[in-house]
Structure formats: C-alpha cells, structure tokens
C-alpha cells in the first residue's frame, strides 16, 4: 500500500519487515521531477531474543575508566563515561557490515590515573541468536594500561559464512578492570563485574553486490552429502581459494592460490554435521556424513 508523506523530516512507521520502494517528488518554479528507487529500503524484523542486562558492579565507570568510542562499519558512537554500567544502543546504533570483507572495529578507551591494573576488553556477536555470548562468538580482546586518554584498540574479525543477511544480530562490548569471566547472567540472574562498562549494539550483514561476480560464476561440489572428499569443479573458471566454516562461523580450512579448475577438498577429519564451503567468495552448504 502506497503511503504519501508531505511533512518535513517525517518519522515513518512500517507495519512489517521487507523491501520498500521510495518515490521522491520535488516541485519548484521550474517544474516537477520524480525519482523512483525500487526496493531501495530494507526493513529488518526486530529481535525477540532476551539478553542479560542486569549488570551488578562494585563500581560502575571504573574511576573514570570506560569505553569512550566505538567505530564499526557504519556505526560511530561516543560515550563520555561508563557510570551507567550497562547501556543498550541496540535500537539506535546499528553497524552495517558487508559479508565479503574482514571487519575492523576501532575502539577508544580512557583509563584513570587512579587505576592500578590494566583495563580488559572483550567483544562478542551472538551469531546463533540464542541470547548468550559464547566463547566461539568472541570477536577479539584488548588491554589498555592505566592513565591513558582515548587509547586506540583495534579488533579485526572475519564474517562467518553462516551469517544471514538483513537480520539483526546483537553485539556486546565489555570492559573491566579485572579478567572478564562472565559474559552472561550468573545463577542470580545478574552479570556481575568488578568495574563495569558494558555496551550493546546491533549488527546487520549485507551482500556487497558491487564485488559480486559479474558473470554469475558457479562451481559444482560433489558428492553432497559426503563421507570424506568433495570434488570442486570450476569448468572454465579457475578455483583460486577455498575456505571451510562450521555452523558457528569458525574457520576450519583456508586454502589459497589453488589456481586450477579441479580441486579435491578433504573433509575426512571433520565430524558429522553441516559445513559451509566458500569457493572464490561464493558460499555452498555441505553435509558431512
């Protein structure tokens, strides 16, 4: 159903998720011009997963020690201090990340001259959307010494082949003046930290169409299911690189500079289950028997 909007700086509410076409009409003394952009706007459904947000800390803000700035993809967020202990930016601050590039997270950390120990950082994305931040979902860690202003911390991480595009994922960044051992609620329903600064964001992954193969190159992988070896055939196209991921996005194989049209991939050592094989950046799903 078409919705006509004539207000300045309107706030639009969409009844359902999906792709929407935008038609913009501009009128001035020279006349009227209309531009239509088909399916240019994508609305993703909200997440119904509950996360532990009850952070209990002996001292929030950490004597002036906190996560000061977060930069990831299209996301930039600055916070003056961590005295709130926990802040949920998942609705207002969303990082858009292409699936075919290594993600780079740049943080800025401020630590107090009164602190006597290093400030520890951990970042997670809940890839399996189960409401928990698990060890295999760790993006990276960082450490900052005391008495530092806006110290840069960089975390690089690969996007799992199993991610679903145009879906909200929860990201959590945690900072503490002690080792971060609790990523989720404890038996009391709390996330207990010594000196807490916990920030939640949302991440949406998208396919970078500008770098997609222009000739719709495809490869054949067989047998599938397989009990061991998988033959990858590229026809007239050379196979340049092959990666294998498990369902949690962990990289299990990374073979580069193959440069042949036929390659035998050995999955014998892997357990029974579903795996994702990326050939020259194109994803395929393999069932290992």
Beta strands, then each sheet from edge to edge (+ up, - down):
strand 1: 18-28
strand 2: 31-43
strand 3: 55-57
strand 4: 66-72
strand 5: 75-78
strand 6: 86-88
strand 7: 94-98
strand 8: 103-111
strand 9: 119-125
strand 10: 138-144
strand 11: 148-157
strand 12: 168-176
strand 13: 191-193
strand 14: 197-206
strand 15: 220-222
strand 16: 229-233
strand 17: 239-245
strand 18: 251-260
strand 19: 262-266
strand 20: 273-279
strand 21: 282-288
sheet 1: 1+ 2-
sheet 2: 3+ 13+
sheet 3: 5+ 4- 8+ 11-
sheet 4: 6+ 14+ 7+
sheet 5: 6+ 14+ 12- 9+ 10-
sheet 6: 15+ 16- 19+
sheet 7: 18+ 17- 20+ 21-
end
